[in-house]
C-alpha cells in the first residue's frame, strides 16, 4: 500500500480532477499536491478539498532540481503521479525552451529524486508518468489508430518534449529498475479547463460575442475524453497497472474540429435562448497552425480489457455537462481571463 503520494500539477485542469478523486477516495493516503501555479494552475479548481485531513499543497517548480531533491528527502514519497507539464501546442511553437525545461528537465529531476530515495528498496513504489497521444504524430488513414506499440513521431515542440519525457521514464525503468507506468491520453475536456483550449475558448467567446477562431478549414480530427473519465483511468492505472507498461486512454469519440464548433454553437444558442445560427455566425477561419497534425485516434482496448476501464460519457452528453459548468461558473472564467486568480494566489503562497 502506497501511503504517501506526490501528485505534480494538481492545480491544473486534469491534475485537479485527479487530486479530488484521490483525496476523496483514499482517505488513508497522504496526498501532496505540488504545483508551480503558472498561468494554468489555479487552486480555485480544488478549493472544495483544500481542508481535507489527508491533503497538502506545496508551491514549487519541478525544474528546480535542488528543491525537488530536498522535497523527496523530506517527504519520502511512496508514489508519484506526474501530471505537471506545459501542454499548449501554440505556446510551444512560440516558446519551445520553456516546454523542454518543464517537460524534459522537470521530469528528469523527479526521476532522479525518486531513484535516490527508492534505490535501496523499490518494493511498493511507483512513478506514474501521464503523457499524451501527440507523441505518436499524425494518422492519415481512417482505419488506423494509435496503439501502445505505435512508433513515436512527434511533430511539435510540445509533443517532442513529451516524447522525450516518456523515453526518460522508460530509460529509468530499464537502467535503474524503477517501477513505472505511462499513459498516453487523447484530448481532454470538461470543467476547469484553461480557456486557451478549444472548448472553453469557444464557450467564452460566444458569451462575449467574440470571433470563434478555427484553424484552416477545421478538418483536423481529435479523439475526445471527458476529464472525469480520464481521472478514473489514472486511478486504475496507478493501482492496477503492470510495472513497465504503457496504457493508451481514449474516449472513442472522434470529431472534426469544425463539427465540434458547430455542435457547440447549436447547444450554446439553445442554452442562451438565442436564435439557432447566432453563435455560428461568429466562426472565423484563421491561418492553420504550423505543423498541425491531421488526426489523432486512440485504441484504448488494452486498458479496457486488462483493467476494466471504459469511458462513461459520449461526447454529446459530456459537452452538455461541460457547457452547463461554464455557464454556472462565469465568475471563475472571468477571473481566469483577467488574471485575477494569479494575483490572489501569488499573495497567499510562496515557493517552499
Protein Blocks (a to p, Z undefined) as FASTA:
>chain_A
ZZbdcdehklmmklmmmmmmmmmmmmmbccddddehiaklcfklmmmmmmgckbccdddd
fklmklmmmmmmmnopabdcdfbdcfbfklmmmmmmlmmmmmmmmmmmmmmmmmmmmmmo
mghiacdddddfklnopafbfkbccdfklccddfbfklmmmmmmmmmmmmmmmmnopacd
dddddddedehiafkbmklmmmmmmmnopacddehjlpaccddddfklmmmmmmmmmmmp
cghiacdddehiacdfklmmmmmmmmmmmmnopaehklmmmpccddddehiafbdcddfk
lmmmmnopacfbdfklmmmmmmmmmmmmmmmmmmmmnommmmmmmmmpccZZ
